[in-house]
Structure formats: structure tokens, C-alpha cells
Amino acid sequence: MPNSKILSALCYFSVFFSPLLLPVIVYFVTDDYEVKTHAKRSLISHLCPVIVMVAGFLLFSFSIVSFENRLMGMMTGDINFWSFTPFLFMLIYGVLFLAIVIWNVYQGVKVLK
């Protein structure tokens, strides 16, 4: 099996041990066009959860400001959308992360065949 296939698959499998570092290193070190393409695709797929995590951090930061108001609203029975937003975000992030892990494993196995 050629080293280019192993290196390309390793970029996808790096979602388990070094999601951002390995594809960046492989992208800048290798000269093979196919390996660079796979490294770039795996890097983009590894960046998606990071971007969603930053958006979630901003959402949680803004929701902490109104936490006392939401808590008092829950005690009086006034439940609104912002009360469930952090839980909704965690659910969306979990599903997205699981889908990206499955996609990376699929692509890694596909490259090895």
C-alpha cells in the first residue's frame, strides 16, 4: 500500500487523536496533490465542530447574563425559547460531532481501499 494512501487516511482518522494539528502539518509538508486534497478536506471537516463550539460559547456567554431572569421565569412558570437554547445547542453539537466522526471514518476507510 502506498504511503500517500496511508497518510491521507491518517488525516481523516486524526479526528480521534489530533483533529487540527495533523492535517495542517500534512498539508504544508507533503508535495503530493492527492494527499494535500485529503488533508484539506479533513481539516475542513475538523474545523466545523470548532466553529460551532465558538458560536455556542458566545451563546452561553450571552445567556449567562440573563440567567437570573430565566431562573425566576421558570419558577413562575414563564418558560420561553431562551430557557432551552443551551440544551438545544448541546444536542445539535453532539449530533454534528457524531456525524463528522462517522464521515471521517468512512472517508479514511474509503481512501485505504
Contacts in CASP RR format, 6 or more apart in sequence:
PFRMAT RR
TARGET T0000
AUTHOR 0000-0000-0000
METHOD contacts of the structure
MODEL  1
MPNSKILSALCYFSVFFSPLLLPVIVYFVTDDYEVKTHAKRSLISHLCPV
IVMVAGFLLFSFSIVSFENRLMGMMTGDINFWSFTPFLFMLIYGVLFLAI
VIWNVYQGVKVLK
1 112 0 8 1.000
4 32 0 8 1.000
4 34 0 8 1.000
4 35 0 8 1.000
5 111 0 8 1.000
5 112 0 8 1.000
6 112 0 8 1.000
7 26 0 8 1.000
7 30 0 8 1.000
7 35 0 8 1.000
8 34 0 8 1.000
8 35 0 8 1.000
8 38 0 8 1.000
8 39 0 8 1.000
8 108 0 8 1.000
8 111 0 8 1.000
9 38 0 8 1.000
9 108 0 8 1.000
9 109 0 8 1.000
9 111 0 8 1.000
9 112 0 8 1.000
10 22 0 8 1.000
10 26 0 8 1.000
11 22 0 8 1.000
11 23 0 8 1.000
11 26 0 8 1.000
11 35 0 8 1.000
11 38 0 8 1.000
11 39 0 8 1.000
11 42 0 8 1.000
11 43 0 8 1.000
12 38 0 8 1.000
12 42 0 8 1.000
12 104 0 8 1.000
12 105 0 8 1.000
12 107 0 8 1.000
12 108 0 8 1.000
12 111 0 8 1.000
13 104 0 8 1.000
13 105 0 8 1.000
13 108 0 8 1.000
14 21 0 8 1.000
14 22 0 8 1.000
14 23 0 8 1.000
14 42 0 8 1.000
14 46 0 8 1.000
15 42 0 8 1.000
15 45 0 8 1.000
15 46 0 8 1.000
15 100 0 8 1.000
15 101 0 8 1.000
15 104 0 8 1.000
15 105 0 8 1.000
16 101 0 8 1.000
19 46 0 8 1.000
20 43 0 8 1.000
20 46 0 8 1.000
20 47 0 8 1.000
20 50 0 8 1.000
23 39 0 8 1.000
23 40 0 8 1.000
23 42 0 8 1.000
23 43 0 8 1.000
23 46 0 8 1.000
24 39 0 8 1.000
24 43 0 8 1.000
26 35 0 8 1.000
26 36 0 8 1.000
26 39 0 8 1.000
27 36 0 8 1.000
27 39 0 8 1.000
27 40 0 8 1.000
27 43 0 8 1.000
30 36 0 8 1.000
30 39 0 8 1.000
38 107 0 8 1.000
38 111 0 8 1.000
41 107 0 8 1.000
42 104 0 8 1.000
42 107 0 8 1.000
45 100 0 8 1.000
45 103 0 8 1.000
45 104 0 8 1.000
46 100 0 8 1.000
46 104 0 8 1.000
48 96 0 8 1.000
48 100 0 8 1.000
49 93 0 8 1.000
49 96 0 8 1.000
49 97 0 8 1.000
49 100 0 8 1.000
52 92 0 8 1.000
52 93 0 8 1.000
52 96 0 8 1.000
53 93 0 8 1.000
56 89 0 8 1.000
56 93 0 8 1.000
59 85 0 8 1.000
59 86 0 8 1.000
59 89 0 8 1.000
60 86 0 8 1.000
60 89 0 8 1.000
63 70 0 8 1.000
63 82 0 8 1.000
63 85 0 8 1.000
63 86 0 8 1.000
66 82 0 8 1.000
70 80 0 8 1.000
70 82 0 8 1.000
70 83 0 8 1.000
73 79 0 8 1.000
73 83 0 8 1.000
74 83 0 8 1.000
END
